[in-house]
Amino acid sequence: QVQLVESGGGLVQAGDSLRLSCTASGRTFSRHAMGWFRQTPGKERHFVSAITWIGGSTYYEDSVKGRFTISRDTAKNTVYLQMNSLKPEDTAVYYCAAMIRFHANLDQRTYYDYWGQGTQVTVSS
């Protein structure tokens, strides 16, 4: 079984930074990509960012471009999301996910196979 465990969420003020981490554990598995999604109450889970595991190509949702940076450490089996210049509208539960097989569209949550439990990020104004 594969487990994804997120950490690093918290309560910050607008303009502050946070770094989320997501570590995979359990059985060894290959993957095409890792992604971050976020969700607010009553709304669907939305794509934030993704990174291909081997090549390290990165992708971002428009509202976070220039503020968020995704990275991965393959030796530690961990993906990170550095979030700078946080805004109140970034408040959400952030989930990491693993995509096993290749899909061209990394922003489609239905293509991800494993999910973490989520970590809350709250940005006060």
N, CA, C and O atoms as CSV, one atom per row, in Angstrom:
chain,resi,resn,atom,element,x,y,z
A,1,GLN,N,N,0.859,-1.191,0.000
A,1,GLN,CA,C,0.000,0.000,0.000
A,1,GLN,C,C,0.890,1.234,0.000
A,1,GLN,O,O,1.959,1.249,0.610
A,2,VAL,N,N,0.436,2.250,-0.683
A,2,VAL,CA,C,1.168,3.516,-0.764
A,2,VAL,C,C,0.468,4.537,0.125
A,2,VAL,O,O,-0.758,4.650,0.126
A,3,GLN,N,N,1.259,5.260,0.865
A,3,GLN,CA,C,0.720,6.343,1.681
A,3,GLN,C,C,1.427,7.645,1.336
A,3,GLN,O,O,2.646,7.682,1.173
A,4,LEU,N,N,0.647,8.702,1.227
A,4,LEU,CA,C,1.183,10.044,1.031
A,4,LEU,C,C,0.833,10.859,2.259
A,4,LEU,O,O,-0.330,10.936,2.655
A,5,VAL,N,N,1.842,11.463,2.856
A,5,VAL,CA,C,1.616,12.223,4.082
A,5,VAL,C,C,2.101,13.651,3.879
A,5,VAL,O,O,3.282,13.900,3.636
A,6,GLU,N,N,1.146,14.589,3.986
A,6,GLU,CA,C,1.478,16.003,3.847
A,6,GLU,C,C,1.806,16.608,5.201
A,6,GLU,O,O,1.351,16.130,6.241
A,7,SER,N,N,2.594,17.653,5.169
A,7,SER,CA,C,2.881,18.425,6.375
A,7,SER,C,C,3.248,19.840,5.967
A,7,SER,O,O,3.514,20.118,4.797
A,8,GLY,N,N,3.258,20.732,6.955
A,8,GLY,CA,C,3.706,22.093,6.697
A,8,GLY,C,C,2.620,23.138,6.646
A,8,GLY,O,O,2.913,24.328,6.530
A,9,GLY,N,N,1.372,22.721,6.729
A,9,GLY,CA,C,0.300,23.704,6.717
A,9,GLY,C,C,0.266,24.507,8.004
A,9,GLY,O,O,0.975,24.200,8.962
A,10,GLY,N,N,-0.564,25.536,8.014
A,10,GLY,CA,C,-0.684,26.347,9.218
A,10,GLY,C,C,-1.433,27.629,8.961
A,10,GLY,O,O,-2.010,27.838,7.894
A,11,LEU,N,N,-1.412,28.489,9.971
A,11,LEU,CA,C,-2.061,29.797,9.908
A,11,LEU,C,C,-0.991,30.865,9.752
A,11,LEU,O,O,-0.083,30.976,10.576
A,12,VAL,N,N,-1.108,31.650,8.686
A,12,VAL,CA,C,-0.139,32.712,8.430
A,12,VAL,C,C,-0.887,33.972,8.026
A,12,VAL,O,O,-2.097,33.953,7.800
A,13,GLN,N,N,-0.154,35.048,7.942
A,13,GLN,CA,C,-0.726,36.303,7.490
A,13,GLN,C,C,-0.460,36.511,6.009
A,13,GLN,O,O,0.460,35.919,5.444
A,14,ALA,N,N,-1.254,37.337,5.397
A,14,ALA,CA,C,-1.062,37.653,3.981
A,14,ALA,C,C,0.355,38.186,3.767
A,14,ALA,O,O,0.851,39.016,4.530
A,15,GLY,N,N,0.987,37.687,2.711
A,15,GLY,CA,C,2.355,38.063,2.408
A,15,GLY,C,C,3.400,37.108,2.943
A,15,GLY,O,O,4.558,37.144,2.525
A,16,ASP,N,N,2.992,36.255,3.867
A,16,ASP,CA,C,3.922,35.280,4.452
A,16,ASP,C,C,4.158,34.108,3.504
A,16,ASP,O,O,3.580,34.025,2.420
A,17,SER,N,N,5.029,33.206,3.955
A,17,SER,CA,C,5.384,32.022,3.175
A,17,SER,C,C,5.155,30.756,3.991
A,17,SER,O,O,5.193,30.776,5.221
A,18,LEU,N,N,4.919,29.667,3.290
A,18,LEU,CA,C,4.840,28.337,3.874
A,18,LEU,C,C,5.456,27.360,2.895
A,18,LEU,O,O,5.451,27.590,1.686
A,19,ARG,N,N,5.984,26.272,3.420
A,19,ARG,CA,C,6.454,25.195,2.557
A,19,ARG,C,C,5.752,23.907,2.968
A,19,ARG,O,O,5.880,23.441,4.101
A,20,LEU,N,N,5.018,23.354,2.035
A,20,LEU,CA,C,4.355,22.071,2.241
A,20,LEU,C,C,5.267,20.942,1.774
A,20,LEU,O,O,6.016,21.079,0.807
A,21,SER,N,N,5.180,19.835,2.482
A,21,SER,CA,C,5.931,18.639,2.106
A,21,SER,C,C,4.966,17.474,1.968
A,21,SER,O,O,3.928,17.426,2.628
A,22,CYS,N,N,5.317,16.549,1.110
A,22,CYS,CA,C,4.521,15.330,0.942
A,22,CYS,C,C,5.485,14.179,0.712
A,22,CYS,O,O,6.217,14.149,-0.277
A,23,THR,N,N,5.472,13.237,1.639
A,23,THR,CA,C,6.370,12.094,1.557
A,23,THR,C,C,5.590,10.820,1.295
A,23,THR,O,O,4.579,10.548,1.941
A,24,ALA,N,N,6.074,10.051,0.345
A,24,ALA,CA,C,5.442,8.778,0.021
A,24,ALA,C,C,6.111,7.666,0.808
A,24,ALA,O,O,7.334,7.627,0.937
A,25,SER,N,N,5.302,6.774,1.327
A,25,SER,CA,C,5.831,5.625,2.058
A,25,SER,C,C,5.030,4.388,1.687
A,25,SER,O,O,4.028,4.460,0.975
A,26,GLY,N,N,5.495,3.267,2.183
A,26,GLY,CA,C,4.841,2.018,1.848
A,26,GLY,C,C,5.622,1.297,0.770
A,26,GLY,O,O,6.849,1.380,0.724
A,27,ARG,N,N,4.928,0.604,-0.081
A,27,ARG,CA,C,5.620,-0.164,-1.109
A,27,ARG,C,C,6.242,0.782,-2.132
A,27,ARG,O,O,5.734,1.874,-2.386
A,28,THR,N,N,7.333,0.342,-2.702
A,28,THR,CA,C,8.006,1.115,-3.741
A,28,THR,C,C,7.123,1.166,-4.984
A,28,THR,O,O,6.579,0.148,-5.413
A,29,PHE,N,N,6.989,2.341,-5.547
A,29,PHE,CA,C,6.184,2.466,-6.749
A,29,PHE,C,C,6.802,3.512,-7.660
A,29,PHE,O,O,7.377,4.503,-7.210
A,30,SER,N,N,6.667,3.265,-8.932
A,30,SER,CA,C,7.103,4.254,-9.907
A,30,SER,C,C,5.941,5.191,-10.180
A,30,SER,O,O,4.783,4.829,-9.971
A,31,ARG,N,N,6.241,6.379,-10.639
A,31,ARG,CA,C,5.183,7.339,-10.880
A,31,ARG,C,C,5.602,8.265,-12.011
A,31,ARG,O,O,6.791,8.479,-12.249
A,32,HIS,N,N,4.643,8.791,-12.682
A,32,HIS,CA,C,4.921,9.755,-13.736
A,32,HIS,C,C,5.033,11.160,-13.153
A,32,HIS,O,O,5.888,11.940,-13.571
A,33,ALA,N,N,4.183,11.481,-12.200
A,33,ALA,CA,C,4.154,12.839,-11.682
A,33,ALA,C,C,3.575,12.878,-10.273
A,33,ALA,O,O,2.899,11.956,-9.817
A,34,MET,N,N,3.873,13.988,-9.608
A,34,MET,CA,C,3.244,14.297,-8.322
A,34,MET,C,C,2.583,15.659,-8.457
A,34,MET,O,O,3.099,16.553,-9.129
A,35,GLY,N,N,1.448,15.803,-7.816
A,35,GLY,CA,C,0.735,17.062,-7.918
A,35,GLY,C,C,0.236,17.569,-6.587
A,35,GLY,O,O,0.161,16.838,-5.599
A,36,TRP,N,N,-0.106,18.853,-6.591
A,36,TRP,CA,C,-0.758,19.479,-5.448
A,36,TRP,C,C,-2.104,20.040,-5.909
A,36,TRP,O,O,-2.206,20.687,-6.952
A,37,PHE,N,N,-3.117,19.776,-5.115
A,37,PHE,CA,C,-4.455,20.302,-5.350
A,37,PHE,C,C,-4.916,20.989,-4.077
A,37,PHE,O,O,-4.341,20.779,-3.008
A,38,ARG,N,N,-5.945,21.805,-4.188
A,38,ARG,CA,C,-6.497,22.437,-3.002
A,38,ARG,C,C,-8.016,22.479,-3.094
A,38,ARG,O,O,-8.604,22.461,-4.175
A,39,GLN,N,N,-8.624,22.535,-1.920
A,39,GLN,CA,C,-10.079,22.476,-1.848
A,39,GLN,C,C,-10.575,23.331,-0.700
A,39,GLN,O,O,-10.023,23.308,0.400
A,40,THR,N,N,-11.636,24.093,-0.979
A,40,THR,CA,C,-12.317,24.864,0.057
A,40,THR,C,C,-13.696,24.253,0.277
A,40,THR,O,O,-14.201,23.548,-0.597
A,41,PRO,N,N,-14.309,24.509,1.424
A,41,PRO,CA,C,-15.594,23.874,1.747
A,41,PRO,C,C,-16.649,24.123,0.684
A,41,PRO,O,O,-16.860,25.255,0.251
A,42,GLY,N,N,-17.298,23.062,0.276
A,42,GLY,CA,C,-18.377,23.158,-0.691
A,42,GLY,C,C,-17.941,23.281,-2.131
A,42,GLY,O,O,-18.779,23.405,-3.024
A,43,LYS,N,N,-16.643,23.249,-2.371
A,43,LYS,CA,C,-16.144,23.395,-3.736
A,43,LYS,C,C,-15.327,22.184,-4.139
A,43,LYS,O,O,-14.897,21.395,-3.298
A,44,GLU,N,N,-15.121,22.051,-5.442
A,44,GLU,CA,C,-14.345,20.935,-5.942
A,44,GLU,C,C,-12.854,21.144,-5.653
A,44,GLU,O,O,-12.383,22.254,-5.405
A,45,ARG,N,N,-12.149,20.025,-5.699
A,45,ARG,CA,C,-10.715,20.079,-5.533
A,45,ARG,C,C,-10.075,20.579,-6.832
A,45,ARG,O,O,-10.365,20.064,-7.912
A,46,HIS,N,N,-9.210,21.578,-6.720
A,46,HIS,CA,C,-8.639,22.207,-7.906
A,46,HIS,C,C,-7.135,22.020,-7.969
A,46,HIS,O,O,-6.450,21.938,-6.949
A,47,PHE,N,N,-6.649,21.956,-9.182
A,47,PHE,CA,C,-5.238,21.810,-9.452
A,47,PHE,C,C,-4.465,23.058,-9.028
A,47,PHE,O,O,-4.910,24.185,-9.247
A,48,VAL,N,N,-3.307,22.837,-8.421
A,48,VAL,CA,C,-2.413,23.935,-8.060
A,48,VAL,C,C,-1.107,23.838,-8.831
A,48,VAL,O,O,-0.677,24.797,-9.471
A,49,SER,N,N,-0.478,22.660,-8.763
A,49,SER,CA,C,0.835,22.508,-9.369
A,49,SER,C,C,1.159,21.033,-9.520
A,49,SER,O,O,0.597,20.190,-8.821
A,50,ALA,N,N,2.073,20.725,-10.440
A,50,ALA,CA,C,2.514,19.349,-10.627
A,50,ALA,C,C,3.948,19.336,-11.128
A,50,ALA,O,O,4.449,20.313,-11.685
A,51,ILE,N,N,4.587,18.203,-10.912
A,51,ILE,CA,C,5.978,18.027,-11.356
A,51,ILE,C,C,6.143,16.595,-11.843
A,51,ILE,O,O,5.684,15.658,-11.190
A,52,THR,N,N,6.791,16.423,-12.976
A,52,THR,CA,C,7.086,15.071,-13.435
A,52,THR,C,C,8.236,14.508,-12.609
A,52,THR,O,O,9.199,15.206,-12.293
A,53,TRP,N,N,8.112,13.240,-12.270
A,53,TRP,CA,C,9.036,12.682,-11.289
A,53,TRP,C,C,10.446,12.510,-11.834
A,53,TRP,O,O,11.422,12.773,-11.132
A,54,ILE,N,N,10.555,12.070,-13.081
A,54,ILE,CA,C,11.873,11.822,-13.660
A,54,ILE,C,C,12.483,13.113,-14.210
A,54,ILE,O,O,13.609,13.459,-13.853
A,55,GLY,N,N,11.774,13.813,-15.054
A,55,GLY,CA,C,12.346,14.989,-15.719
A,55,GLY,C,C,12.287,16.268,-14.919
A,55,GLY,O,O,13.058,17.195,-15.166
A,56,GLY,N,N,11.380,16.330,-13.962
A,56,GLY,CA,C,11.259,17.538,-13.146
A,56,GLY,C,C,10.555,18.692,-13.822
A,56,GLY,O,O,10.683,19.833,-13.376
A,57,SER,N,N,9.809,18.427,-14.894
A,57,SER,CA,C,9.043,19.496,-15.527
A,57,SER,C,C,7.934,19.949,-14.595
A,57,SER,O,O,7.286,19.131,-13.941
A,58,THR,N,N,7.719,21.257,-14.540
A,58,THR,CA,C,6.755,21.814,-13.586
A,58,THR,C,C,5.595,22.508,-14.286
A,58,THR,O,O,5.725,23.022,-15.397
A,59,TYR,N,N,4.462,22.505,-13.602
A,59,TYR,CA,C,3.242,23.083,-14.142
A,59,TYR,C,C,2.520,23.791,-13.006
A,59,TYR,O,O,2.536,23.335,-11.863
A,60,TYR,N,N,1.878,24.924,-13.341
A,60,TYR,CA,C,1.210,25.715,-12.313
A,60,TYR,C,C,-0.132,26.226,-12.805
A,60,TYR,O,O,-0.321,26.517,-13.986
A,61,GLU,N,N,-1.042,26.322,-11.876
A,61,GLU,CA,C,-2.288,27.019,-12.145
A,61,GLU,C,C,-1.981,28.505,-12.205
A,61,GLU,O,O,-1.091,28.984,-11.501
A,62,ASP,N,N,-2.705,29.237,-13.036
A,62,ASP,CA,C,-2.343,30.628,-13.308
A,62,ASP,C,C,-2.251,31.496,-12.061
A,62,ASP,O,O,-1.359,32.340,-11.966
A,63,SER,N,N,-3.140,31.311,-11.117
A,63,SER,CA,C,-3.178,32.218,-9.963
A,63,SER,C,C,-1.981,32.066,-9.023
A,63,SER,O,O,-1.754,32.924,-8.170
A,64,VAL,N,N,-1.220,30.985,-9.170
A,64,VAL,CA,C,-0.072,30.774,-8.271
A,64,VAL,C,C,1.266,30.945,-8.983
A,64,VAL,O,O,2.321,30.899,-8.351
A,65,LYS,N,N,1.219,31.142,-10.293
A,65,LYS,CA,C,2.472,31.326,-11.034
A,65,LYS,C,C,3.238,32.530,-10.498
A,65,LYS,O,O,2.672,33.601,-10.280
A,66,GLY,N,N,4.537,32.331,-10.292
A,66,GLY,CA,C,5.368,33.405,-9.765
A,66,GLY,C,C,5.375,33.491,-8.252
A,66,GLY,O,O,6.207,34.191,-7.674
A,67,ARG,N,N,4.458,32.785,-7.604
A,67,ARG,CA,C,4.402,32.800,-6.123
A,67,ARG,C,C,4.719,31.428,-5.531
A,67,ARG,O,O,5.361,31.338,-4.485
A,68,PHE,N,N,4.279,30.371,-6.188
A,68,PHE,CA,C,4.489,29.007,-5.693
A,68,PHE,C,C,5.557,28.319,-6.527
A,68,PHE,O,O,5.684,28.569,-7.725
A,69,THR,N,N,6.317,27.454,-5.881
A,69,THR,CA,C,7.330,26.656,-6.568
A,69,THR,C,C,7.235,25.214,-6.103
A,69,THR,O,O,7.295,24.927,-4.907
A,70,ILE,N,N,7.087,24.317,-7.058
A,70,ILE,CA,C,7.057,22.894,-6.745
A,70,ILE,C,C,8.425,22.299,-7.018
A,70,ILE,O,O,9.102,22.683,-7.972
A,71,SER,N,N,8.827,21.362,-6.180
A,71,SER,CA,C,10.096,20.677,-6.372
A,71,SER,C,C,9.984,19.277,-5.803
A,71,SER,O,O,9.037,18.961,-5.083
A,72,ARG,N,N,10.968,18.432,-6.132
A,72,ARG,CA,C,10.920,17.085,-5.564
A,72,ARG,C,C,12.332,16.634,-5.242
A,72,ARG,O,O,13.308,17.072,-5.851
A,73,ASP,N,N,12.405,15.750,-4.270
A,73,ASP,CA,C,13.650,15.085,-3.887
A,73,ASP,C,C,13.399,13.601,-4.065
A,73,ASP,O,O,12.765,12.963,-3.224
A,74,THR,N,N,13.898,13.056,-5.158
A,74,THR,CA,C,13.601,11.658,-5.454
A,74,THR,C,C,14.224,10.712,-4.430
A,74,THR,O,O,13.674,9.646,-4.150
A,75,ALA,N,N,15.364,11.098,-3.875
A,75,ALA,CA,C,16.009,10.242,-2.879
A,75,ALA,C,C,15.184,10.152,-1.604
A,75,ALA,O,O,15.178,9.123,-0.928
A,76,LYS,N,N,14.486,11.239,-1.281
A,76,LYS,CA,C,13.656,11.262,-0.077
A,76,LYS,C,C,12.201,10.915,-0.371
A,76,LYS,O,O,11.369,10.872,0.535
A,77,ASN,N,N,11.903,10.672,-1.630
A,77,ASN,CA,C,10.526,10.335,-2.008
A,77,ASN,C,C,9.548,11.428,-1.589
A,77,ASN,O,O,8.436,11.146,-1.144
A,78,THR,N,N,9.973,12.657,-1.737
A,78,THR,CA,C,9.220,13.790,-1.212
A,78,THR,C,C,9.038,14.865,-2.277
A,78,THR,O,O,9.942,15.142,-3.066
A,79,VAL,N,N,7.870,15.452,-2.282
A,79,VAL,CA,C,7.582,16.599,-3.137
A,79,VAL,C,C,7.256,17.777,-2.233
A,79,VAL,O,O,6.647,17.615,-1.175
A,80,TYR,N,N,7.667,18.959,-2.660
A,80,TYR,CA,C,7.489,20.168,-1.873
A,80,TYR,C,C,6.665,21.197,-2.647
A,80,TYR,O,O,6.629,21.194,-3.878
A,81,LEU,N,N,6.017,22.062,-1.905
A,81,LEU,CA,C,5.357,23.213,-2.506
A,81,LEU,C,C,5.733,24.436,-1.673
A,81,LEU,O,O,5.228,24.633,-0.568
A,82,GLN,N,N,6.620,25.245,-2.219
A,82,GLN,CA,C,7.002,26.490,-1.569
A,82,GLN,C,C,5.997,27.555,-1.972
A,82,GLN,O,O,5.821,27.842,-3.156
A,83,MET,N,N,5.342,28.137,-0.983
A,83,MET,CA,C,4.288,29.120,-1.239
A,83,MET,C,C,4.712,30.463,-0.659
A,83,MET,O,O,4.827,30.618,0.557
A,84,ASN,N,N,4.940,31.419,-1.528
A,84,ASN,CA,C,5.338,32.769,-1.120
A,84,ASN,C,C,4.222,33.749,-1.426
A,84,ASN,O,O,3.308,33.457,-2.197
A,85,SER,N,N,4.314,34.913,-0.810
A,85,SER,CA,C,3.332,35.983,-1.039
A,85,SER,C,C,1.909,35.453,-0.928
A,85,SER,O,O,1.072,35.693,-1.799
A,86,LEU,N,N,1.656,34.747,0.126
A,86,LEU,CA,C,0.350,34.111,0.287
A,86,LEU,C,C,-0.754,35.150,0.409
A,86,LEU,O,O,-0.563,36.230,0.968
A,87,LYS,N,N,-1.902,34.794,-0.126
A,87,LYS,CA,C,-3.080,35.649,-0.121
A,87,LYS,C,C,-4.216,34.940,0.603
A,87,LYS,O,O,-4.220,33.712,0.689
A,88,PRO,N,N,-5.180,35.697,1.125
A,88,PRO,CA,C,-6.330,35.045,1.783
A,88,PRO,C,C,-7.031,34.039,0.875
A,88,PRO,O,O,-7.544,33.031,1.362
A,89,GLU,N,N,-7.063,34.286,-0.411
A,89,GLU,CA,C,-7.721,33.357,-1.332
A,89,GLU,C,C,-6.945,32.060,-1.530
A,89,GLU,O,O,-7.444,31.145,-2.184
A,90,ASP,N,N,-5.747,31.960,-0.986
A,90,ASP,CA,C,-5.017,30.694,-1.002
A,90,ASP,C,C,-5.459,29.762,0.132
A,90,ASP,O,O,-5.037,28.608,0.194
A,91,THR,N,N,-6.294,30.261,1.006
A,91,THR,CA,C,-6.790,29.447,2.109
A,91,THR,C,C,-7.548,28.239,1.579
A,91,THR,O,O,-8.486,28.375,0.793
A,92,ALA,N,N,-7.127,27.052,2.020
A,92,ALA,CA,C,-7.739,25.801,1.542
A,92,ALA,C,C,-7.063,24.637,2.252
A,92,ALA,O,O,-6.066,24.800,2.956
A,93,VAL,N,N,-7.632,23.472,2.045
A,93,VAL,CA,C,-6.937,22.236,2.393
A,93,VAL,C,C,-6.128,21.829,1.160
A,93,VAL,O,O,-6.667,21.742,0.056
A,94,TYR,N,N,-4.862,21.587,1.354
A,94,TYR,CA,C,-3.965,21.234,0.264
A,94,TYR,C,C,-3.688,19.738,0.308
A,94,TYR,O,O,-3.341,19.183,1.351
A,95,TYR,N,N,-3.848,19.102,-0.837
A,95,TYR,CA,C,-3.649,17.666,-0.978
A,95,TYR,C,C,-2.527,17.387,-1.969
A,95,TYR,O,O,-2.433,18.043,-3.007
A,96,CYS,N,N,-1.687,16.430,-1.655
A,96,CYS,CA,C,-0.747,15.969,-2.664
A,96,CYS,C,C,-1.271,14.663,-3.251
A,96,CYS,O,O,-2.062,13.959,-2.624
A,97,ALA,N,N,-0.826,14.357,-4.439
A,97,ALA,CA,C,-1.316,13.190,-5.158
A,97,ALA,C,C,-0.221,12.643,-6.057
A,97,ALA,O,O,0.678,13.367,-6.487
A,98,ALA,N,N,-0.316,11.363,-6.329
A,98,ALA,CA,C,0.647,10.683,-7.191
A,98,ALA,C,C,-0.044,10.122,-8.426
A,98,ALA,O,O,-1.074,9.456,-8.327
A,99,MET,N,N,0.531,10.399,-9.581
A,99,MET,CA,C,0.036,9.870,-10.848
A,99,MET,C,C,0.972,8.759,-11.276
A,99,MET,O,O,2.160,9.004,-11.487
A,100,ILE,N,N,0.469,7.551,-11.409
A,100,ILE,CA,C,1.332,6.406,-11.721
A,100,ILE,C,C,1.669,6.345,-13.210
A,100,ILE,O,O,2.840,6.299,-13.584
A,101,ARG,N,N,0.659,6.345,-14.039
A,101,ARG,CA,C,0.892,6.191,-15.471
A,101,ARG,C,C,0.880,7.557,-16.151
A,101,ARG,O,O,0.347,8.534,-15.625
A,102,PHE,N,N,1.476,7.591,-17.323
A,102,PHE,CA,C,1.565,8.843,-18.057
A,102,PHE,C,C,0.194,9.332,-18.479
A,102,PHE,O,O,-0.619,8.580,-19.015
A,103,HIS,N,N,-0.040,10.597,-18.227
A,103,HIS,CA,C,-1.178,11.323,-18.782
A,103,HIS,C,C,-0.650,12.696,-19.152
A,103,HIS,O,O,0.145,13.283,-18.418
A,104,ALA,N,N,-1.088,13.199,-20.276
A,104,ALA,CA,C,-0.585,14.492,-20.736
A,104,ALA,C,C,-1.092,15.638,-19.869
A,104,ALA,O,O,-0.391,16.628,-19.662
A,105,ASN,N,N,-2.309,15.496,-19.367
A,105,ASN,CA,C,-2.933,16.575,-18.600
A,105,ASN,C,C,-2.716,16.362,-17.109
A,105,ASN,O,O,-3.459,15.621,-16.465
A,106,LEU,N,N,-1.715,17.002,-16.574
A,106,LEU,CA,C,-1.390,16.811,-15.164
A,106,LEU,C,C,-2.330,17.575,-14.243
A,106,LEU,O,O,-2.260,17.411,-13.026
A,107,ASP,N,N,-3.212,18.411,-14.798
A,107,ASP,CA,C,-4.123,19.173,-13.964
A,107,ASP,C,C,-5.471,18.477,-13.746
A,107,ASP,O,O,-6.378,19.055,-13.148
A,108,GLN,N,N,-5.602,17.249,-14.226
A,108,GLN,CA,C,-6.857,16.518,-14.087
A,108,GLN,C,C,-6.770,15.573,-12.894
A,108,GLN,O,O,-6.013,14.603,-12.916
A,109,ARG,N,N,-7.539,15.857,-11.866
A,109,ARG,CA,C,-7.420,15.063,-10.639
A,109,ARG,C,C,-7.815,13.615,-10.835
A,109,ARG,O,O,-7.377,12.752,-10.075
A,110,THR,N,N,-8.645,13.323,-11.854
A,110,THR,CA,C,-9.071,11.942,-12.063
A,110,THR,C,C,-7.933,11.051,-12.528
A,110,THR,O,O,-8.062,9.828,-12.484
A,111,TYR,N,N,-6.829,11.624,-12.970
A,111,TYR,CA,C,-5.695,10.838,-13.432
A,111,TYR,C,C,-4.736,10.457,-12.301
A,111,TYR,O,O,-3.782,9.709,-12.514
A,112,TYR,N,N,-4.993,10.973,-11.109
A,112,TYR,CA,C,-4.111,10.682,-9.981
A,112,TYR,C,C,-4.609,9.463,-9.228
A,112,TYR,O,O,-5.811,9.276,-9.038
A,113,ASP,N,N,-3.660,8.635,-8.802
A,113,ASP,CA,C,-4.006,7.342,-8.241
A,113,ASP,C,C,-3.991,7.317,-6.712
A,113,ASP,O,O,-4.794,6.609,-6.103
A,114,TYR,N,N,-3.121,8.050,-6.105
A,114,TYR,CA,C,-2.999,8.066,-4.648
A,114,TYR,C,C,-3.080,9.516,-4.155
A,114,TYR,O,O,-2.613,10.450,-4.806
A,115,TRP,N,N,-3.692,9.656,-2.981
A,115,TRP,CA,C,-3.904,10.973,-2.385
A,115,TRP,C,C,-3.490,10.972,-0.918
A,115,TRP,O,O,-3.616,9.971,-0.212
A,116,GLY,N,N,-2.993,12.130,-0.485
A,116,GLY,CA,C,-2.735,12.316,0.931
A,116,GLY,C,C,-3.997,12.722,1.663
A,116,GLY,O,O,-5.064,12.857,1.064
A,117,GLN,N,N,-3.866,12.914,2.953
A,117,GLN,CA,C,-5.021,13.234,3.791
A,117,GLN,C,C,-5.328,14.727,3.808
A,117,GLN,O,O,-6.404,15.130,4.250
A,118,GLY,N,N,-4.406,15.544,3.338
A,118,GLY,CA,C,-4.611,16.984,3.273
A,118,GLY,C,C,-4.013,17.711,4.449
A,118,GLY,O,O,-3.906,17.169,5.549
A,119,THR,N,N,-3.624,18.947,4.205
A,119,THR,CA,C,-3.111,19.812,5.256
A,119,THR,C,C,-3.734,21.199,5.079
A,119,THR,O,O,-3.805,21.724,3.968
A,120,GLN,N,N,-4.177,21.769,6.175
A,120,GLN,CA,C,-4.894,23.045,6.125
A,120,GLN,C,C,-3.916,24.208,6.025
A,120,GLN,O,O,-2.939,24.286,6.771
A,121,VAL,N,N,-4.194,25.097,5.101
A,121,VAL,CA,C,-3.468,26.361,4.987
A,121,VAL,C,C,-4.484,27.485,5.148
A,121,VAL,O,O,-5.459,27.563,4.400
A,122,THR,N,N,-4.253,28.343,6.118
A,122,THR,CA,C,-5.136,29.472,6.361
A,122,THR,C,C,-4.319,30.756,6.311
A,122,THR,O,O,-3.329,30.915,7.024
A,123,VAL,N,N,-4.763,31.664,5.450
A,123,VAL,CA,C,-4.067,32.935,5.285
A,123,VAL,C,C,-4.996,34.052,5.739
A,123,VAL,O,O,-6.056,34.262,5.149
A,124,SER,N,N,-4.603,34.761,6.776
A,124,SER,CA,C,-5.429,35.856,7.282
A,124,SER,C,C,-5.020,37.175,6.623
A,124,SER,O,O,-3.865,37.379,6.247
A,125,SER,N,N,-6.002,38.051,6.500
A,125,SER,CA,C,-5.738,39.344,5.838
A,125,SER,C,C,-5.270,40.392,6.838
A,125,SER,O,O,-5.003,41.532,6.459
